[in-house]
Amino acid sequence: MISRKMAEAILTKCLVTGGDFAEIFEEDSISNSIGIIDNKVENALGGRTYGVGIRIFKGFKSIYAYTNDNTLSSLMDTAYKAALALGELKEAKNIILNNTVQFKNIHKIEHYPNAIGFDKKIGIMKIAYKNAKEFNSDISQVSVSYMDKDQKVLIANTEGIYTEDRRVRTRLAISAVASKENENQTGFEGPGAYKGFELFNDIDPAYYGKEAARTAYTMLHAKNCPAGKMTVAIDNGFGGVIFHEACGHSLEATSVAKGNSVFADKLGQQIASSKVTAIDDGTIANSWGSINIDDEGNPAKKNVLIENGILKAYMVDKLNGRRMGMEPTGNSRRQSYKFAPTSRMTNTYIANGKDTKEQIIASIPDGLYAKKMGGGSVNPVTGEFNFAVSEGYLVKNGVIQEPVRGACLIGKGSEVLMNIDMVSDNLGQAQGMCGSSSGSIPVNVGQPTIRVKEITVGGR
């Protein structure tokens, strides 16, 4: 990785046109991916990504450039050209890197995935495949994918920071299709963690294979969901995707600083039911969305965003923090050196409440139980969303009844937060990839089972 002396020279060059902050982000990553369809290995790819990103601030202006040539002459030239985009030559001050960010690595890695042969990885995948395919004769197709990534980063900036980190993540994903005549339904599971191959000491690929198939099979034999305004119970784990998409993105400084958020200028105000406490926590050991330091070199934090319905904090990166007059919160992230960082979520969830799942179901005279959520779309400015329910059930007189398919939840993030009137004590988290202006990054979403007293359910 780039030496301290070399980084000092590059950062000094960044300021030759009067910039007031500059940063180097160096990445060296090794990743592997394998895909199985119908019990045949369709692809097995391994690759290395290397490059250096250089970012310069001048007030609220920012310029970003990158290269995969790490010679001093190339990096100095990249820095110089980036600086020229911000103004005319001036006298730059010399940069001294004397601040090494101190952090404790809480993510113990036992078996680095690069040391594991493809045969062992494929063996895990075939266990998941077998259990999904053999679940029922209606399962017509199963695909399994595996990925791992070992990313080394170095971050240096003109505030004196010079620090390094290593991030290792592993994930398994199973998709099962159930078919009958012209009907097809899909089930999906995608467990992952900030771990090496020891992930498979903690999770059972057979369980996740069966679960993906069970969802597909159940929905194939479900009737169509009725439409209308209903009371809805949304289960734990991936149910948190609604908060993530419809509310979490609106609490990122990327949106707030520009006024493109329904929650801008609302710190200290009630934006949710008093039952709701929401947290973004990058410090959970070995969790999929966790970090030791963010991509600006700030230590990860546990940030309480909403406490008992009151907006307490935003997720803030350095540039938008300047615009807002706020300090960074350890949420600045990027997909790779090819992206400038911005404020992003890590592990974001609604905290446990005092109700129970059983009480929530029993409280619904006529409504919907959304056991699993799927994908959807959100307008980040208004918070309006439309999310598919990948596994749903009608609830009658406090009892879960027959499965229904084709359901979707339609609403507005700010309204849903106010309509959450029960929160259970069974917090669960699930893994996903989140896309935004700084690329696709690993995040956890989560919540306990919650009750939304009224929301529009789209059906057929």
Buried (B, 14 or more C-beta within 10 A) or exposed (E): BBEBEBBBBBBBBBBBBBBEBBBBBBBBBBBBBBBBBEEEBEEBEEEEBBBBBBBBBBEEEBBBBBBEEBEEEEBBBBBBEBBEEBEEEEEBEEBEBEBEBEBEEBBEBEBBBBEBEEEEBBEBBBBBBBBBBEBBEBBBBBBBBBBBBBBBBBBBBBBBBBBBBBBBBBBBBBBBBBBEEEEBBBBBBBBBBBBBBBBBEEBBBBBBBBBBBBBBBBBBBBEEBBBEEBBBBBBBBBBBBBBBBBBBBBBBBBBBBEEBBBBBEBBEEBBBBEBBBBBBBBBBEBBBBBBBBBBBBBBBBBBBBBBEBBBBBBBBBBBBBBBBEBEBBBBBBBBBBBBBBBBBBBBBBBBBBEBBBEBBBEBBEEBBBBBBBBEBEBBBEBBBBBBBBBBBBBBEEBEBEEBBBBBBBBBBBBBBBBBBBBBBBBBBBBBBBBEBEBBEBBBBBBBBBBBBBBBBBBBE
